[in-house]
Amino acid sequence: MTQQLRKVRRTPKFAAFLITGAVVGLLIGFFLSLRGPADAPYDASAALGFLGLICAGLGMLVGGIIAVLLDRRP
């Protein structure tokens, strides 16, 4: 019997990249809401909500793109 060496293809876990991107985006949105103007017509919790959702979505997008790029490498 001869043994054949097989190359194992490692793929990234997409859920981990998406969740990490969303958490990083949420943290960025949180810090952006703290740096906002003090005399804004909306309160801090509304700014945190809007910026958190927008930045979390963008973070998920970036995390997904990174996962796809890592998956397509030879």
Phi, psi and omega in degrees: 000134177253143178262136178251134177278132178243138179272126180270127179268118180265127179247148178287152176273110187296322181298322179295320178293319180293316181293318179297318177298320179293319180293317178296318177297321178295319177295320177295318176298323178297313180291326176293324180289331177288331182274000182294168180293147183285333183260033181290151180286000179233158183276172186294326181291326176292319178296319178297318180296310181293310181293325178297315179293317181295312182290327177294319177296317177294323177295321176296321178297314179295318178298320178294320178296318178297319180296319179294319178296321178289330179286332183272356180289151183289000000 
